[in-house]
């Protein structure tokens, strides 16, 4: 099992480098947009993993239709 320390060491990034990267990200996107950017990034990674595993996604439009029908 890989720990966080192993993953960081694998990329050769130390604490100082991670702090610098974090500061640059905050400067680029600002604190207000950071949660939105993180959510979109996570959603993209999740979709990429599903595509690699061959899982099919249900269309969001169909899910919205089902929710609307349930609310009526």
Order of alpha helices (4+ residues) and beta strands (2+ residues): alpha-alpha-alpha
